[in-house]
Amino acid sequence: MYLLLTLTALCTVGSSAVINDASRHQRIVLLLADTTAATRAVSALEWQALSADRPPPAVQVELRAGVQQLHELRRALTQVSGAPLPGHEAPQGLTSVLPLLDRYANVMTRQSALLDAAGPHTARTVSRVTVAPAVGALLTRIGEVRALQERAARRSLQAAVLLALLTALTALLTAALLTYRLQLSLQQARTLRAEAQQQLEREERDPLTGLWNRRGLARQFMLAQAAGPLSVAVLDLNRLKSINDLGGHGAGDAHLRRMAHALQAACEDRGTAARLGGDEFALLLPRHTPDQAQALLRSVASSLEHPEDTLPPFAHGAVQVTAVTSLDRVLTLADAAMYEHKEQQRLEASSGRSLGASVEEFTSRLEQLETPQGVLLEGLRIAREVLGFDGSAYLERRGETFVLSRLDGRVPEGTAAVTLGRVYRGGRGLTGQVIERSVTCWSNDYPAETHVMDIWVEAGLKSVLMVPVRYGGRLMGVISLLHFETWRVITPQARRLTEALASRLGHTFEQQVAVENVRHALQGGLMALGAALEERDLETAGHTERVVQLAERLGRRMGLTESALDALRHGASLHDIGKLTIPDAILLKPGPLNAPEWQVMQHHAARGYDIAQRLQGLMPGTLDVIRHHHERWDGAGYPDRLAGECIPLVARIFAVCDVYDALTHPRPYKPAWTHAEAVTEIRALGGTHFDPHVTQAFLRLMDQRAPQLSARR
């Protein structure tokens, strides 16, 4: 009994070991199959690079990625060829594959470098001498080792069956206990097989529809493109959300399953159907052109159409694959065609309808941006976030050319250094077309465009959207949205939103120009009025113009805002408007005024304030200059006896400029002082007559102007 129990236990342990050994051999077979596929893909990329006069940058990038995949497979094979199970030899022949795989990967690494350095002609010679023997030897040896491993796996499985039979025979002799143990072992084996199958289904199958998922599609795509040209189609359902809203997610799931069955029936043995996720599906159609794929999709749509539907069952797009490339790239291009089809369906179903809530919300946020600088900074940031782009750029017009003046967002390191300040003109390429034709241009796959710019390809630019900015009847700039990380579909919605942004930018530029024109017109009118006042006051000609310019320079040094500077300029132009109320006998008196006359003269500031209040549109700061430019820091001024910081800053600034100009130019009652004498007087009056901080700023300004004044004299 104990002998039978021991024998049964040994058989059970041996069966488990043999099953593990068979699993290991099967793992090696899968890795060798992946290595064969990767080797053939790298060889195809090398052939594509050698057949061109100048290898496309994208092929070079994919060739290096393929070589990296070979290194990763080599590491996986090394791990599985580690210490063998007790009582078993190392995997048959596997160690002979690793040197050949290393040799081929190293040869292809040097071949890639040779393509960059010497070009295809030299590389073709090296390929015949070095690469072809290496790949031939590798594929031959992989085939041999794979056959060995498959035979070993079969032998292990056969051994497992024999051990299971031996276990069953011994179990019959050890009564009910051993029978129970055998049944338990078999049940565990069935459970493991079922779990393994379920895991495989979870990894590569969509649980709702039974179609391949994205991971399964990737494997099928690799196999399909190795077999030759094919078309890839992407479908997006139009009514899933409304079906979910009306009938719940159960109705939506049923609709997805109907779509899956229709696609499977249409493909049969001609292609592969997959669900990418949500309401998106994809088809791999070997030996189909895009037109044939479109015809197939229209047939599927016809079978699913319902008379009450306002839109077709789905929108679709298809592209043809003729060279080795990545699935993500192909799906991006098919997505782009699908979105164009969806936009066409939308327009046909509801022509004249508004652009939608998303555009209205976006433009509402743009309306809050009132300056070109705000639109370029905040508006482009919002556009990047809403539309999912990495970066943005702005070309501004300078004469007859356009210069890249802004590059914001997440852009590759070093890109700004080689692109900012670059000059663009109309002509070839996407940028040239936008400038020449003043139309929106875009690319879902920038490296594949004709006349691309190497600096952007090297920076990794995948997708780009470029929109012209017009104002004043001319093209004045170009807004660009950039995507670097992967290929980005430029949807019609993205184009509309970006065009709304460009329109807002052009509007703010026009507003800015209009405001500047109004400002100059107003300032010109006030200057003319100030000059007229000079004529009556017999002041030196040009006094108003000089104090306006000097006050503006001092105001900028003091850090005034543009609005405060406008108020200061306008106040300087009208500072003595109150003298219109002063009698000529007092205003034009050649000598000093007596006390009653001086009292009348002091009223001109308050009178000027009253007159200016009746002029609509003057800012409060302008009125402050007119009323308070004769106030003193120590409170001894007029008309309100204000002191210190109670005097408005614009009035304190103008007071210094007004006195300086009065001192340095002749008046009926005095000769002109020299610049040095006037500066000395201003310095002496700082802290009593004038604000000491304003005085110091004025003196620093005069120190900078002193050489210019000396040169004039």
C-alpha positions in Angstrom: 0.0 0.0 0.0 2.7 2.5 1.0 4.7 1.4 -2.1 1.7 2.1 -4.3 1.1 5.4 -2.6 4.8 6.4 -3.0 4.6 5.3 -6.7 1.5 7.3 -7.2 3.0 10.3 -5.6 6.1 10.0 -7.7 4.0 9.7 -10.9 2.0 12.8 -9.8 5.1 14.8 -9.2 6.6 13.6 -12.5 3.5 14.5 -14.4 3.5 18.1 -12.9 7.2 18.5 -13.8 6.6 17.2 -17.3 3.6 19.6 -17.8 5.8 22.5 -16.6 8.5 21.3 -19.0 6.0 21.2 -21.9 4.8 24.8 -20.9 8.4 26.0 -21.0 9.0 24.5 -24.5 5.8 26.1 -25.7 7.0 29.5 -24.3 10.2 29.1 -26.3 8.3 28.3 -29.4 6.2 31.5 -29.0 9.3 33.6 -28.4 11.0 32.1 -31.5 7.9 32.9 -33.6 8.0 36.5 -32.3 11.7 36.7 -33.1 11.1 35.4 -36.7 8.3 38.0 -37.2 10.5 40.8 -35.8 13.5 39.7 -37.9 11.4 39.7 -41.1 9.9 43.2 -40.2 13.5 44.6 -39.7 14.6 43.1 -43.0 11.6 44.6 -44.7 12.4 48.1 -43.2 16.1 47.6 -44.4 14.9 46.8 -47.9 12.6 49.8 -47.9 15.5 52.1 -46.7 17.9 50.6 -49.3 15.5 51.0 -52.2 15.2 54.8 -51.7 17.8 57.3 -52.8 17.4 59.0 -49.5 16.0 56.9 -46.6 12.9 58.6 -45.1 13.5 59.7 -41.5 10.4 57.8 -40.3 11.8 54.5 -41.8 15.1 55.0 -40.0 13.3 55.6 -36.7 11.2 52.4 -37.2 14.4 50.5 -38.2 16.1 51.4 -35.0 12.9 50.5 -33.0 12.9 47.1 -34.7 16.5 46.5 -33.8 15.6 47.4 -30.2 12.8 44.9 -30.3 15.3 42.2 -31.3 17.5 43.0 -28.3 14.4 42.7 -26.0 13.5 39.3 -27.5 17.2 38.2 -27.0 16.9 39.1 -23.3 13.6 37.1 -23.1 15.2 34.1 -24.7 18.2 34.4 -22.4 15.9 34.3 -19.4 13.9 31.2 -20.6 17.2 29.4 -21.4 18.4 29.8 -17.8 18.8 27.0 -15.3 16.9 23.8 -16.5 14.4 22.0 -14.4 15.8 19.2 -12.2 16.4 16.1 -14.3 16.1 18.0 -17.6 18.6 19.3 -20.1 18.8 22.9 -21.3 16.4 23.8 -24.2 17.6 22.0 -27.3 19.6 24.2 -29.6 18.4 27.5 -28.0 21.9 28.6 -27.0 22.9 28.4 -30.7 20.2 30.9 -31.7 21.4 33.6 -29.3 24.8 34.3 -30.9 23.2 34.4 -34.3 20.5 36.8 -33.0 23.3 39.0 -31.4 25.2 39.0 -34.7 22.1 40.0 -36.7 21.1 42.8 -34.3 24.6 44.2 -34.2 24.9 44.0 -38.0 21.6 45.9 -38.4 22.7 48.5 -35.8 25.8 49.1 -38.0 23.8 49.0 -41.1 21.4 51.8 -39.7 24.5 53.9 -38.9 25.9 53.3 -42.3 22.6 54.4 -43.9 22.9 57.7 -42.0 26.6 58.2 -42.8 27.2 56.8 -46.3 23.8 56.4 -47.8 21.9 53.5 -49.5 24.5 52.7 -52.2 27.3 51.7 -49.8 24.7 50.1 -47.5 23.4 47.8 -50.3 26.9 46.4 -50.8 27.3 45.7 -47.1 23.8 44.2 -47.0 24.7 41.6 -49.6 28.0 40.7 -47.9 27.0 40.9 -44.3 23.3 41.3 -43.6 21.9 38.7 -46.0 24.1 35.8 -44.6 23.3 36.9 -41.0 19.6 37.0 -41.5 19.6 33.7 -43.5 21.6 31.9 -40.9 19.4 33.3 -38.1 16.1 32.4 -39.7 17.3 28.9 -40.7 18.6 28.2 -37.1 15.4 29.5 -35.6 13.3 27.2 -37.8 15.5 24.2 -36.8 15.4 25.0 -33.0 11.7 25.8 -33.2 11.1 22.3 -34.7 13.2 20.8 -32.0 11.2 22.6 -29.3 7.9 21.6 -30.8 8.9 18.0 -30.8 10.2 18.3 -27.3 6.8 19.8 -26.2 4.9 16.9 -27.9 7.2 14.4 -26.2 6.6 16.1 -22.8 2.9 16.0 -23.4 3.0 12.4 -24.4 5.1 11.6 -21.3 2.5 13.5 -19.2 -0.3 11.3 -20.7 1.7 8.1 -20.0 2.4 9.2 -16.4 -1.3 10.1 -16.0 -2.2 6.6 -17.2 0.3 5.0 -14.8 -1.1 7.2 -12.0 -4.6 6.0 -12.9 -3.6 2.3 -12.8 -1.9 2.6 -9.5 -4.8 4.6 -8.2 -7.2 1.7 -9.0 -5.0 -0.5 -6.7 -4.9 1.9 -3.8 -8.6 2.1 -3.3 -10.8 5.1 -2.8 -8.2 7.5 -1.4 -5.9 7.4 -4.4 -8.9 7.6 -6.7 -10.0 10.8 -5.0 -6.5 12.2 -5.3 -6.4 11.5 -9.0 -9.8 13.1 -9.6 -8.6 16.1 -7.7 -5.5 16.4 -9.8 -7.5 16.1 -13.0 -9.9 18.7 -11.8 -7.1 21.1 -11.0 -5.6 20.5 -14.4 -8.9 21.3 -16.1 -9.3 24.4 -13.9 -5.8 25.6 -14.9 -6.5 25.1 -18.6 -9.8 26.9 -18.3 -8.2 29.8 -16.4 -5.4 30.0 -19.0 -8.0 30.1 -21.8 -10.0 32.7 -20.0 -6.9 34.8 -19.4 -6.1 34.6 -23.1 -9.6 35.7 -24.0 -9.4 38.6 -21.5 -6.1 39.8 -23.0 -7.0 39.7 -26.7 -10.8 39.5 -26.9 -13.5 42.0 -26.2 -15.8 40.4 -23.6 -19.0 42.1 -24.9 -18.7 41.4 -28.6 -16.2 38.6 -28.8 -14.2 40.5 -31.4 -10.5 41.1 -31.0 -9.6 44.0 -28.7 -6.8 46.5 -29.4 -4.1 44.1 -28.1 -5.4 41.3 -30.2 -5.7 43.6 -33.2 -2.0 44.6 -32.8 -0.9 41.0 -33.1 -3.2 40.4 -36.1 -2.0 43.5 -37.8 1.6 42.4 -37.5 0.8 39.1 -39.2 -1.4 40.7 -41.8 1.1 43.4 -42.9 3.8 40.7 -43.2 1.6 38.9 -45.7 1.3 41.9 -48.1 -0.7 45.1 -48.7 -4.0 45.6 -46.8 -6.5 48.3 -45.9 -7.3 49.3 -42.4 -10.7 50.8 -41.7 -12.0 52.6 -38.5 -15.7 53.0 -37.7 -17.4 55.2 -35.2 -21.1 54.6 -34.3 -23.4 57.6 -34.6 -26.3 56.6 -32.3 -24.8 54.8 -29.3 -25.3 57.6 -26.9 -28.9 58.2 -27.8 -29.6 54.5 -27.6 -28.1 54.4 -24.1 -30.1 57.4 -23.1 -33.4 56.0 -24.4 -33.1 52.3 -23.6 -30.3 52.1 -21.0 -26.9 50.4 -21.3 -28.5 47.1 -22.0 -29.9 48.4 -25.3 -26.6 50.0 -26.0 -24.8 46.6 -25.4 -27.3 44.9 -27.7 -26.6 47.5 -30.4 -22.8 46.9 -30.1 -23.3 43.2 -30.4 -25.4 43.6 -33.6 -22.7 45.8 -35.0 -20.1 43.1 -34.2 -22.1 40.4 -35.8 -22.6 42.4 -38.9 -18.9 43.1 -39.2 -18.0 39.5 -38.6 -20.5 38.4 -41.3 -19.1 41.0 -43.8 -15.5 39.9 -43.1 -16.0 36.1 -42.9 -12.6 34.7 -44.0 -11.6 37.9 -45.9 -10.5 40.0 -42.9 -10.4 40.6 -39.2 -12.8 42.7 -37.1 -12.0 44.3 -33.7 -13.5 46.6 -31.2 -11.1 49.4 -30.2 -13.2 50.5 -27.3 -16.5 52.4 -26.6 -18.2 52.9 -29.9 -15.2 52.5 -32.2 -14.4 49.4 -34.3 -11.7 48.5 -36.8 -11.3 46.1 -39.7 -8.1 44.6 -41.2 -8.9 43.8 -44.9 -6.0 42.0 -46.7 -5.8 42.5 -50.5 -8.4 45.3 -50.3 -7.9 48.8 -51.7 -9.4 51.7 -49.8 -12.2 51.9 -52.4 -13.1 48.2 -51.9 -13.0 48.7 -48.1 -15.3 51.7 -48.4 -17.7 49.6 -50.6 -17.7 46.9 -48.0 -18.4 49.4 -45.2 -21.3 51.0 -47.2 -22.8 47.5 -47.6 -22.6 46.9 -43.8 -24.2 50.3 -43.1 -27.0 49.5 -45.5 -27.8 46.3 -43.6 -28.0 48.2 -40.3 -29.9 51.3 -41.5 -33.3 52.1 -40.0 -35.9 54.3 -41.8 -36.3 56.6 -38.7 -32.6 57.3 -38.3 -31.4 60.8 -39.1 -27.8 59.7 -39.5 -26.2 56.5 -41.0 -25.3 53.8 -38.4 -21.7 54.8 -38.4 -19.0 57.0 -39.9 -16.0 55.4 -41.4 -12.5 56.0 -42.9 -10.0 53.7 -44.6 -6.3 53.8 -45.5 -4.1 51.4 -47.4 -0.9 49.9 -45.8 1.8 49.1 -48.4 4.9 49.3 -46.1 5.8 48.1 -42.7 4.6 50.7 -40.1 3.0 51.0 -36.7 -0.6 50.3 -35.9 -1.0 53.6 -34.1 0.1 55.6 -37.1 -2.3 53.7 -39.4 -5.2 54.1 -37.0 -4.6 57.8 -36.7 -4.8 58.3 -40.5 -7.9 56.2 -40.7 -9.4 58.2 -37.8 -8.7 61.4 -39.7 -10.6 60.1 -42.8 -13.4 58.9 -40.4 -13.8 62.3 -38.8 -14.1 64.0 -42.2 -16.8 61.5 -43.1 -18.6 62.2 -39.8 -18.5 65.9 -40.5 -19.9 65.4 -44.0 -22.7 63.3 -42.4 -23.4 66.0 -39.9 -23.7 68.7 -42.5 -25.9 66.6 -44.7 -28.2 65.7 -41.9 -28.5 69.2 -40.4 -27.3 72.0 -42.8 -27.4 75.4 -41.3 -27.3 74.2 -37.7 -25.1 76.0 -35.2 -21.5 74.9 -34.6 -22.4 73.3 -31.3 -22.1 74.0 -27.6 -18.4 73.3 -27.4 -17.6 76.0 -30.0 -20.0 78.4 -28.2 -18.4 77.8 -24.9 -14.9 78.1 -26.4 -15.7 81.4 -28.1 -17.4 82.7 -25.0 -14.1 82.3 -23.1 -12.3 84.0 -26.0 -14.6 87.0 -25.8 -13.2 87.7 -22.3 -9.7 88.2 -23.8 -9.5 91.8 -24.9 -5.9 92.2 -26.0 -3.8 90.5 -28.7 -1.3 89.5 -25.9 -4.1 87.9 -23.9 -5.3 85.9 -26.9 -1.8 84.7 -27.8 -1.0 83.8 -24.2 -4.3 82.6 -22.6 -6.3 81.8 -25.8 -3.6 79.5 -27.2 -3.2 77.8 -23.8 -7.0 77.1 -23.7 -6.9 75.8 -27.2 -4.1 73.4 -26.3 -5.9 72.1 -23.3 -9.4 71.8 -25.0 -8.1 70.2 -28.2 -5.4 68.1 -26.7 -2.3 69.5 -28.5 1.2 69.6 -27.0 2.3 73.0 -28.2 1.4 76.1 -30.1 3.2 78.7 -32.2 2.6 82.1 -33.7 4.1 83.6 -36.9 3.8 87.4 -37.1 4.1 89.5 -40.2 7.2 91.6 -40.6 7.1 93.4 -43.9 6.6 90.8 -46.6 7.9 87.9 -44.5 6.6 86.0 -41.4 8.7 85.3 -38.3 8.1 82.6 -35.7 7.8 84.8 -32.6 6.1 82.5 -30.1 6.5 78.8 -29.2 4.6 77.7 -26.1 3.4 74.5 -24.4 5.1 71.1 -24.1 7.6 71.1 -26.9 10.8 68.9 -27.1 13.8 70.4 -25.4 16.0 72.5 -27.7 13.2 73.1 -30.3 12.7 76.7 -29.4 16.4 77.5 -29.8 16.4 76.4 -33.5 13.0 77.6 -34.5 12.2 81.0 -32.8 13.1 83.9 -35.1 13.0 81.7 -38.2 11.7 83.5 -41.4 8.9 82.0 -43.5 7.5 83.0 -46.9 4.7 81.9 -49.2 5.4 78.9 -51.5 5.8 75.2 -50.9 5.0 73.2 -47.8 2.1 73.7 -45.3 3.4 77.0 -44.0 4.0 78.4 -47.4 0.5 77.4 -48.5 -1.1 79.2 -45.5 0.9 82.3 -46.2 0.4 82.3 -50.0 -3.3 81.3 -50.1 -4.4 82.6 -46.6 -6.3 79.4 -45.9 -6.3 76.8 -43.1 -3.9 73.9 -43.6 -3.3 70.8 -41.6 -1.6 67.4 -41.6 -2.4 64.3 -39.6 1.0 62.8 -40.5 3.5 65.7 -41.0 6.6 63.5 -41.7 4.8 62.0 -44.7 4.1 65.4 -46.3 6.0 66.7 -49.3 8.4 69.6 -48.7 8.6 69.1 -44.9 11.1 71.1 -42.8 13.9 68.9 -41.4 14.0 70.9 -38.1 10.4 70.0 -37.3 10.8 66.3 -38.4 13.9 66.1 -36.2 11.9 67.7 -33.3 9.4 64.8 -33.6 6.4 66.8 -35.0 3.7 64.3 -35.9 0.6 66.5 -36.5 0.0 70.2 -37.1 -2.9 72.6 -37.6 -2.2 76.1 -39.1 -4.8 78.9 -39.3 -4.3 82.3 -40.9 -4.9 85.5 -38.8 -6.4 88.4 -40.9 -7.1 92.0 -40.0 -7.1 95.2 -41.9 -7.8 93.3 -45.1 -4.4 91.5 -45.0 -2.9 88.3 -43.7 -1.0 89.4 -40.5 -0.2 86.2 -38.8 -0.5 82.4 -38.5 -1.6 80.4 -35.5 -0.3 76.8 -35.2 -1.2 73.9 -32.9 1.5 71.2 -32.7 1.5 67.6 -31.5 4.8 65.7 -30.9 4.1 62.6 -28.8 2.1 60.7 -31.3 -0.1 61.2 -34.4 -3.1 63.5 -33.6 -6.2 63.6 -35.7 -7.1 67.1 -36.9 -10.9 67.0 -36.7 -13.3 69.5 -38.3 -14.2 70.6 -34.8 -10.6 71.4 -34.0 -10.3 73.5 -37.1 -13.5 75.4 -36.3 -12.3 76.2 -32.8 -8.9 77.3 -33.9 -10.4 79.5 -36.7 -12.6 81.1 -34.0 -9.4 81.8 -32.0 -7.7 83.3 -35.1 -10.8 85.5 -35.7 -10.7 86.7 -32.1 -7.0 87.5 -32.4 -7.6 89.5 -35.6 -10.5 91.4 -33.9 -8.3 92.4 -30.9 -5.6 93.6 -33.2 -8.2 95.7 -35.1 -9.5 97.0 -31.7 -6.0 97.9 -30.6 -5.3 99.8 -33.8 -8.6 101.7 -33.5 -7.9 102.6 -29.9 -4.5 103.9 -30.8 -6.0 106.0 -33.6 -8.6 107.5 -31.2 -5.9 108.1 -28.6 -3.7 109.9 -31.1 -6.6 111.9 -32.4 -7.7 112.9 -28.9 -4.1 113.8 -27.9 -3.7 115.8 -31.1 -6.9 117.8 -30.4 -5.8 118.5 -26.8 -2.4 119.5 -28.0 -4.0 121.9 -30.4 -6.1 123.4 -27.6 -3.0 123.7 -25.4 -1.2 125.5 -28.2 -4.1 127.9 -28.5 -3.9 128.6 -24.8 -0.2 129.4 -25.2 -1.1 132.1 -27.8 -3.3 134.0 -25.3 -0.9 133.5 -22.3 2.1 134.7 -24.4 4.1 131.8 -23.1 7.1 130.5 -25.0 6.0 128.6 -28.1 6.1 124.8 -27.7 5.6 124.9 -23.9 2.7 122.5 -24.0 4.4 120.0 -26.4 7.5 120.0 -24.2 5.8 119.4 -20.9 3.7 116.7 -22.4 6.7 114.8 -23.6 8.8 115.4 -20.5 5.9 114.3 -18.2 5.3 111.2 -20.2 9.0 110.2 -19.9 9.0 110.9 -16.2 5.7 109.0 -15.8 7.2 105.9 -17.5 10.2 106.1 -15.2 7.8 106.2 -12.2 6.0 103.0 -13.5 2.6 104.5 -14.5 0.2 102.3 -16.4 -0.7 103.1 -20.0 -4.1 104.4 -18.8 -2.4 106.7 -16.2 0.1 107.9 -18.9 -2.9 108.9 -21.1 -4.4 110.8 -18.2 -1.1 112.5 -17.6 -0.6 113.5 -21.2 -4.1 114.9 -21.5 -3.8 116.8 -18.3 -0.5 118.3 -19.4 -2.1 119.5 -22.6 -4.9 121.3 -20.7 -3.2 122.2 -17.5 -3.7 126.0 -17.9 -7.2 125.9 -19.5 -8.4 127.9 -16.5 -6.4 130.9 -17.6 -9.2 131.5 -20.1 -11.1 133.1 -17.2 -8.3 135.4 -16.1 -8.6 139.0 -17.3 -6.0 140.1 -19.8 -4.8 142.9 -17.5 -3.6 140.3 -15.0 -2.7 137.5 -17.4 -0.6 139.7 -19.7 0.9 142.0 -17.0 4.7 142.2 -17.7 5.8 142.7 -14.1 5.1 141.0 -10.8 1.5 140.7 -9.7 0.3 142.4 -6.5 -1.5 140.5 -3.8 -5.1 141.0 -5.2 -3.9 140.1 -8.7 -2.1 137.0 -7.4 -5.2 135.9 -5.6 -7.2 136.1 -8.9 -4.4 134.3 -10.7 -4.5 131.4 -8.2 -8.2 130.8 -9.1 -7.2 129.5 -12.6 -6.5 125.9 -11.4 -10.0 125.5 -9.8 -11.6 127.4 -12.8 -9.8 125.1 -15.2 -11.1 122.0 -13.3 -14.7 123.3 -13.6 -14.3 123.9 -17.4 -12.6 120.5 -18.0 -15.4 118.7 -16.1 -17.7 119.7 -18.9 -15.6 118.1 -21.5 -16.9 114.5 -21.9 -14.5 111.6 -22.0 -11.7 113.1 -19.9 -10.3 110.7 -17.3 -10.2 111.5 -13.5 -6.4 111.6 -13.6 -6.6 114.4 -16.3 -8.8 116.5 -14.0 -6.4 115.8 -11.1 -3.5 117.3 -13.2 -5.5 120.4 -14.1 -6.7 121.1 -10.5 -3.7 120.1 -8.4 -0.5 120.9 -10.4 0.1 124.0 -8.2 -0.2 122.1 -4.9 3.0 121.8 -2.8 4.4 118.8 -0.9 4.4 120.9 2.3 0.8 122.0 1.9 1.5 125.6 1.0 0.1 125.3 -2.6 -3.3 126.0 -4.1 -6.2 125.7 -4.7 -7.0 123.0 -2.0 -3.8 123.2 0.2 -3.2 119.5 -0.2 0.0 118.1 1.2 2.2 115.0 0.7 0.6 111.9 -0.9 -2.9 113.5 -0.7 -1.8 115.2 -3.9 -2.6 112.9 -6.8 0.6 111.3 -8.2 0.0 112.5 -11.8 -0.2 116.1 -10.5 3.0 115.7 -8.5 4.8 114.4 -11.6 3.6 117.2 -13.8 4.4 119.9 -11.3 8.1 119.2 -11.5 8.1 119.1 -15.3 6.0 122.3 -15.5 8.4 124.3 -13.3 11.5 122.9 -15.0 10.2 124.1 -18.4 9.1 127.4 -17.1 12.6 128.0 -15.6 14.6 127.0 -18.7 12.6 129.2 -21.1 12.1 133.0 -21.1 8.9 134.6 -19.9 7.9 138.3 -20.1 8.9 138.7 -16.5 12.2 136.8 -16.5 15.1 135.4 -18.7 15.7 131.7 -19.3 17.7 129.8 -16.7 20.4 127.3 -17.7 19.7 123.6 -17.4 22.2 123.3 -14.5 20.6 126.2 -12.7 17.1 124.7 -13.1 18.2 121.3 -11.9 19.8 122.8 -8.9 16.6 124.7 -8.1 14.5 121.5 -8.5 16.8 119.6 -6.2 16.6 122.3 -3.6 12.8 122.3 -3.7 12.5 118.5 -3.2 10.7 117.7 0.0 9.1 121.2 0.3 7.6 122.2 -3.0 7.9 118.8 -4.8 7.5 115.1 -3.8 11.0 114.0 -2.9 10.6 110.6 -4.7 9.4 112.3 -7.8 12.2 114.8 -7.5 14.8 112.0 -7.4 13.3 110.2 -10.4 13.3 113.5 -12.3 17.0 114.2 -11.4 18.0 110.7 -12.6 16.1 111.4 -15.9 17.9 114.7 -16.2 21.3 113.0 -15.7 20.5 110.8 -18.7 19.4 113.8 -20.8 22.4 116.1 -19.8 24.7 114.9 -22.6 22.0 115.5 -25.2 21.2 119.0 -23.9 24.9 119.9 -23.9 25.3 118.6 -27.5 22.4 120.8 -28.6 24.1 123.9 -27.1 
